[in-house]
Amino acid sequence: MSEKVFDYDVVIIGSGAGGGTIAKELSPLCQKGLKVALLEWGGSFEKKHNTRNEIEMATRYYFEHGGLQTKQNDLTLAFAKAVGGTTTVYTGTSLKASASVLNRWAVPGIDLDDLNPRYEKYIQENGVHLNSPEEINENNQLFYKACKKLGYKVEQFPVNTRGCQGLGTCNLGCAVHAKQGTAAVQIPAAKKNGVDVFPFCKVEKIKDHDVLVTVSAPCFDQEPSSLAPGVYCFRASKIVLAAGALFSPILLEKSFGNRKWPALGRYFTCHPALILTGEHQRPITNFVGHPKSYYCDEFTESHRFVLETCMYFPFTLAKNICGFGEELDDLMKHYAHLQMILVLAIDEARAENRVRLGRNGMPKVFYHFSESTIQSFVKAIQESARIFFAAGVRRVHAPAMDQFFIFPFEQKKIDSLITREHFKLGKISITAAHLMGGCRMGEDPRVSVTNSWGRVHGLNHVFVADASLFPKAVEINPYLTIMALADRVAEGIKKELEGK
Ligand SMILES: Cc1cc2nc3c(=O)[nH]c(=O)nc-3n(C[C@H](O)[C@H](O)[C@H](O)COP(=O)(O)OP(=O)(O)OC[C@H]3O[C@@H](n4cnc5c(N)ncnc54)[C@H](O)[C@@H]3O)c2cc1C
């Protein structure tokens, strides 16, 4: 072997919600003489790198500019490549999984008794709190009032910002670094304790205990890796995959084939989402202030969807509108008048929805919308239209209709205007930002890839610690649960390394 070899006790691949957490949790071991490395494909972002220009930032932070297409071409997936992973572009809403979700997961040992102390730790570390009423903009207030008027359950999102200036561009990375993602909190703590962090370090393959990587140079003025561009080998007694729900499964497939684990890459879920808009007569405060303050879970159990407030940038919004030409122009001209709702469908974990290794070495995602997810969307669009009208909009743009807008005088006809018949996959823009599953936890190797401590079945030294562990959808924004599971994986590894 010609590449330079580095010896470590633990090598962690990927530095997002899972990888950043496990690096911090294992970092006290460095003070006892053990060596831990955190390898990350992307680079570190400083405040000066954030221009808040939508296209530029989407290109810098996201894989495929935030629009990786599934094989079926009817769904795009958004996730980031950076030190801090997708937590660099998340909105920072911080929720725990419910007891009923964890019951549905049915993984021995994973329940609120186990996860609650872990959740509480990160709620403290990340400064999770409720924004005060004066920090909540009209886009959010109007949603809250309309849900109340209709008698729907509506809750405020706890968020994890410190020093938020209400720029509203959280999903383009935060220009003032107010969000408390792993790049802001856990990775600096890990570094301080002695973890070696290697940006621009793409893991190509694992070969037994060797992690083979390519180090590249930055594309713009980011801090380069401490290693010169080239190929290297990190030899480790324990390897933790935290490359996210698309890359962890394909790294296992690339390294060990897919025969060992029938469930590898399968049971992929993603909370497929729609962005919906209602237009007010007057400008409202929408693109300033934290974009996401409330959610409505009235329909979680009955119709399998959650509604959240949101605010998207002009390009993202325009590409999510169903239609072209004058009506689209007209809607976009009224950007400052728009109220927005994000629909998250709660999709079932199905074996045929899967991530596979593509010929180019990248993930290929096969995702079929089930009839029940489509039914959830149709009901969610109808309910969102009711919420917009209850908020006082002058017109609603809804996909799954023959016409571009619905007007207040048509409110009584919402259910006959927005129908299943009009919901055409491939014509409606559906996106997903909560990528889950592919290395699901469980005790039965026929339907899971790791045990309930994240250890890959049949490989004593390889662990997974990211969203790919989720056996089914988490049914709400996932990052805190990813951190809680990574914390559990770290606990198991620590005990082994300390010989307990
Ligand atoms: C726009 C947006 C908004 C969101 N908002 C919220 C929110 O408000 N609340 C919430 O709970 N969740 C939110 N999420 C979801 C949340 O950010 C993700 O679920 C979470 O970050 C996933 O964590 P992870 O560790 O699984 O993967 P990631 O955070 O994606 O980290 C994986 C890392 O691995 C790296 N990697 C991949 N392959 C390799 C390789 N071969 N070698 C080295 N490194 C590799 C990647 O570059 C990446 O940095 C949002 C997501 C998006 C896209």
The ligand as a Tripos MOL2 file, in Angstrom:
@<TRIPOS>MOLECULE
LIG
   53    58     1     0     0
SMALL
NO_CHARGES

@<TRIPOS>ATOM
      1 C1        -33.1610   22.8760    4.7050 C.3       1 LIG1
      2 C2        -33.2110   21.9370    5.8850 C.ar      1 LIG1
      3 C3        -33.8070   22.3660    7.0750 C.ar      1 LIG1
      4 C4        -33.8700   21.4850    8.1590 C.ar      1 LIG1
      5 N1        -34.4080   21.9520    9.3490 N.ar      1 LIG1
      6 C5        -34.4610   21.1120   10.4160 C.ar      1 LIG1
      7 C6        -34.9650   21.5760   11.6650 C.ar      1 LIG1
      8 O1        -35.3260   22.7430   11.8060 O.2       1 LIG1
      9 N2        -35.0400   20.7000   12.6910 N.ar      1 LIG1
     10 C7        -34.6340   19.3920   12.5660 C.ar      1 LIG1
     11 O2        -34.7770   18.6210   13.5180 O.2       1 LIG1
     12 N3        -34.1170   18.9410   11.3990 N.ar      1 LIG1
     13 C8        -34.0050   19.7610   10.3290 C.ar      1 LIG1
     14 N4        -33.4570   19.3190    9.1540 N.ar      1 LIG1
     15 C9        -32.9570   17.9230    9.0910 C.3       1 LIG1
     16 C10       -31.6120   17.7520    9.7920 C.3       1 LIG1
     17 O3        -30.7330   18.8080    9.4640 O.3       1 LIG1
     18 C11       -31.0010   16.4160    9.3410 C.3       1 LIG1
     19 O4        -31.9670   15.4090    9.5930 O.3       1 LIG1
     20 C12       -29.7300   16.0660   10.0930 C.3       1 LIG1
     21 O5        -28.7410   17.0630    9.9740 O.3       1 LIG1
     22 C13       -29.1740   14.7410    9.5500 C.3       1 LIG1
     23 O6        -28.0800   14.3550   10.3530 O.3       1 LIG1
     24 P1        -27.0890   13.2180    9.8830 P.3       1 LIG1
     25 O7        -26.0030   13.1470   10.8840 O.co2     1 LIG1
     26 O8        -27.8740   12.0090    9.5780 O.co2     1 LIG1
     27 O9        -26.5110   13.7220    8.4680 O.3       1 LIG1
     28 P2        -25.8820   15.0990    8.0190 P.3       1 LIG1
     29 O10       -26.1560   16.1670    9.0250 O.co2     1 LIG1
     30 O11       -26.3550   15.3230    6.6310 O.co2     1 LIG1
     31 O12       -24.3090   14.8350    8.0330 O.3       1 LIG1
     32 C14       -23.6790   13.9050    7.1920 C.3       1 LIG1
     33 C15       -22.2920   14.4220    6.8570 C.3       1 LIG1
     34 O13       -21.5300   13.3410    6.3060 O.3       1 LIG1
     35 C16       -20.7070   13.8510    5.2850 C.3       1 LIG1
     36 N5        -20.3220   12.7510    4.3830 N.ar      1 LIG1
     37 C17       -21.1240   12.0570    3.5310 C.ar      1 LIG1
     38 N6        -20.4100   11.1370    2.8660 N.ar      1 LIG1
     39 C18       -19.1420   11.2470    3.3110 C.ar      1 LIG1
     40 C19       -17.9420   10.5770    2.9770 C.ar      1 LIG1
     41 N7        -17.9150    9.6030    2.0640 N.pl3     1 LIG1
     42 N8        -16.7890   10.9480    3.6010 N.ar      1 LIG1
     43 C20       -16.7920   11.9420    4.5400 C.ar      1 LIG1
     44 N9        -17.9190   12.6150    4.8840 N.ar      1 LIG1
     45 C21       -19.0750   12.2680    4.2790 C.ar      1 LIG1
     46 C22       -21.5660   14.8900    4.6070 C.3       1 LIG1
     47 O14       -20.7520   15.8010    3.8840 O.3       1 LIG1
     48 C23       -22.2770   15.5320    5.8030 C.3       1 LIG1
     49 O15       -21.5650   16.6340    6.2730 O.3       1 LIG1
     50 C24       -33.3530   20.1580    8.0560 C.ar      1 LIG1
     51 C25       -32.7610   19.7510    6.8680 C.ar      1 LIG1
     52 C26       -32.6700   20.6300    5.7830 C.ar      1 LIG1
     53 C27       -32.0260   20.1760    4.4980 C.3       1 LIG1
@<TRIPOS>BOND
     1     1     2 1
     2     2     3 ar
     3     2    52 ar
     4     3     4 ar
     5     4     5 ar
     6     4    50 ar
     7     5     6 ar
     8     6     7 ar
     9     6    13 1
    10     7     8 2
    11     7     9 ar
    12     9    10 ar
    13    10    11 2
    14    10    12 ar
    15    12    13 ar
    16    13    14 ar
    17    14    15 1
    18    14    50 ar
    19    15    16 1
    20    16    17 1
    21    16    18 1
    22    18    19 1
    23    18    20 1
    24    20    21 1
    25    20    22 1
    26    22    23 1
    27    23    24 1
    28    24    25 2
    29    24    26 1
    30    24    27 1
    31    27    28 1
    32    28    29 2
    33    28    30 1
    34    28    31 1
    35    31    32 1
    36    32    33 1
    37    33    34 1
    38    33    48 1
    39    34    35 1
    40    35    36 1
    41    35    46 1
    42    36    37 ar
    43    36    45 ar
    44    37    38 ar
    45    38    39 ar
    46    39    40 ar
    47    39    45 ar
    48    40    41 1
    49    40    42 ar
    50    42    43 ar
    51    43    44 ar
    52    44    45 ar
    53    46    47 1
    54    46    48 1
    55    48    49 1
    56    50    51 ar
    57    51    52 ar
    58    52    53 1
@<TRIPOS>SUBSTRUCTURE
     1 LIG1         1 GROUP 0 **** ****
